Structure formats: C-alpha cells, structure tokens
Amino acid sequence: MLSLHGQVIKTFFSACKRNLSIPFGAIPPVLKACASENAKYEGKRIHCYVFLHGFHSNVYIQTSLIDFYAKNGEIIYARKVFDEMIERNPIPTNCLITAYSKCGNIIEARKLFDAMPQRTSASWNSIIAGYANLGDYKEALKLFNSMQNENFTPNSITFVTVLSLCAKLADLETGLRVRDLIINNNLKKDIFVKTALLGMYVKCGLVNEARKEFDSIKNKDVFAWSSMISGYSQNGRANEALELFKSMILQNCQPNEVTLVSVLSACAQIGSNVEHFACIVDLYCKAGRVNEAYKFILQMKIEPNAIIWGSLLSACRVCKNVELAEISAKKLFKLEPGNSSNYVVLSNIYADAGKWDKAREIRDLMKSKKVEKLKAYSWIELDGETHKFLVGDSNHIKCDEIYDVADLLGLHLEWDNFDHNFELEPL
C-alpha cells in the first residue's frame, strides 16, 4: 500500500500521462513528497517537467528542488539550482547549509552562512547544528553566543541543540544559563526542550534535578524515559534505574537501544543473576512485546535459562509469533529435552496458525524422543486424606461408588434442563 507521499507522486505522473494542465503551485508539494520518499528518479523527472514548462525560474519551485536534492544527498545538483537563482531568500540557503553540514563540508556551509545578507533563526540553527554534528562543540557554542549578541531570539530547536552540547561537554555553567533563557522565552513546557534539559542534568551529575524535570513531563516519550534510566545507571543508582524501567514497561512505552544498554548496565552493577534478567523478559512478555524481549535476551551477558526461553515461548502463542516461537522452542529442546510442555506449546502454536503439518511433526518428534505428555491429575482432600484422580481413572478403591454418584448428578442436570411445560398433541 502506497504512503500518502507515494500517492501524491503517483497522482502527479498520472495527470502528466493524461496531458492534464498542472499549475506551478502543485509542483512544490510533489517535490516535497519525492524528498520524503527518497524518490530520486521521480524527482529528477519532475525537474525536467519544470524546465520544459518554463517553471524553472519560479523561486518556490527552485527552493523545493534544492530541498529535494539536498535531502537525497545530491549536493552538486542542489548547488547548481541555487547558483541559477536570481532571487535568493534565506530558506534555500538554509537548505544548502544543512546539506553541506550533513555531508561534512562545514567550510562551504560556513561560507554560505557568512555571505548571507539576511539571516533568520533557522540560519543560525543550521550552522550551529552543522558544527555540533561534526563534533566541534566549542565553535557551536561560540556561534550560539554570537546569535544572541546579534539580537536573534533562540527557539526550541536552538535550545535542544545547545543543551545537547552542554551535556556532551558536561558544561553545567552554560547549561544553567541556557535553562534561564528557556524560562525567559516561555519554552519550559516544550517536551523536546524538557527532555534535552533532563539529559543535560544527567550528564552533569544532577540526577535529582533530572528526576524533577522527568516527573514534570506529562506525556513522556521513549527519549525521556531512556534519559532518566540512563542517568540513574550512569550515576551508580542501579536499583532506581531498574524500578523506572519496570514503570516504563507498565506504561506501554517501547524501549530503544539506549534503554536496553542502560538496563543491562544497571543489572551488571548490582551483580544480577539470571533471575533478574528473567523478570525483565517476563515484563516484556506480559506486555505482549516479544520482539523487544528477544532483543533483550540476545544482549544478555548471562546465558539465558529455560525459564527465560519458556516465558518467551508462552508469550509467542498469545502474540501469534511463530518465528520467535520456533527459536525459543529449539533452545528449550536443548535445555529441557524431556519437558513435554515445550513440545505441546509449539505444536499448539503451529495448530493456531493453521500449520497442521508442522504440528504433526512436533508430535512425531515427541514420540521419536519418547517424550510423554504429563498426565493431568485432580487432587481433593477429604477427612484428612488426599485423593488423586485421572480422566477415566478406575484405580480408586471407591471407583464404583464415585461413578454412580457422577451418573446420578448427570441425570439431575438433564432433568433440570428439561422443558416441563410441554403439551401433548392430540391423536
């Protein structure tokens, strides 16, 4: 099924095929769709269409072409369109600055920035981010100071970038100054700014301040959870990291790689044994997130035991994940070759998926390995004596009496369900 961007592209070329007149205002959205879909071939075809229909000098279309080429890594074509522009506003220049920065050519990016007759906050954000991405944090912070000196107001994008720099440099002094600017600019409630502030506190060792910031976020995303868990783990507070991770799972927030690394680090700090890891896997499984559970198992430094693989196998039946069930079962067959329940669960998973041949293979495997299904007994205590029964059992000393009572109860049930309000039909 095509995405929304894909449908836009398809519609455009369908209109071209039918020789319909396409207004120039429809071109930028289609080029934006090509940029988002990484549709290089289609975007270049649209460039040809633009040239053939005399739209190539339109500033909006030129800007869209630069954005398309820049986002698809075609920096040479982006620059060619830029150089052909008679009228240049800051937007295409910002696109080109970002493109040069992403491909590591910060010198060309800086030349464009310095030559701009009119800058915007987005221009400053582009060049600051460019230096930050290349690891030149000090130059990025220097540009941030210049931005303020030239009376440009930083926005949420600026603050997120600068706070990440402060975190990487563990520069608490600058970080606190940026926090004050955030408050003065009424951006304290922005979730991205709050998460970046949280990360800065964590990296600078202010874990309690970080927790206050974390608790103040209403709709926490994975980055907020991961930053706080990472903060606890990095600062030797492993138990708090694991407790927060449990809360994260219960809140149905999907962990990322940073979360898992932090959790594993926390487990290592407290000398966790396999049972601790089993608890985490069980949390994932109970939340129905078997893929994350499997990913976590693969990252464990301790060899997973049968309890861990068994939890995953059982969860796979609920989640109908046949592929992971097979992986789990194979591990269990090696760890517990005589445990019939593992074979039965996999057989049932195959049956649920309609894979009857596979289910039969597992049953045959049980027979060939002489693995017998455990008999299900019922237990009852009467007058201090325990009695056990099996389906169709005839070994009990009072077997005949028990069956007589059972039959009598059956008759009573039939009688209670019988319709007594019937009428005899006349002969």
Secondary structure, 3 states (H helix, E strand, C coil): CCCHHHHHHHHHHHHHHCCCCCCHHHHHHHHHHHHHHCCHHHHHHHHHHHHHCCCCCCHHHHHHHHHHHHHCCCHHHHHHHHHHCCCCCHHHHHHHHHHHHHCCCHHHHHHHHHCCCCCCHHHHHHHHHHHHHCCCHHHHHHHHHHHHHCCCCCCHHHHHHHHHHHHHHCCHHHHHHHHHHHHHCCCCCCHHHHHHHHHHHHHCCCHHHHHHHHHCCCCCCHHHHHHHHHHHHHCCCHHHHHHHHHHHHHCCCCCCHHHHHHHHHHHHHCCCCHHHHHHHHHHHHHCCCHHHHHHHHHHCCCCCCHHHHHHHHHHHHHHCCHHHHHHHHHHHHHHCCCCHHHHHHHHHHHHHCCCHHHHHHHHHHHHHCCCCCCCCCEEEEECCEEEEECCCCCCCCCHHHHHHHHHHHHHHHHHHCCCCCCCCCCC
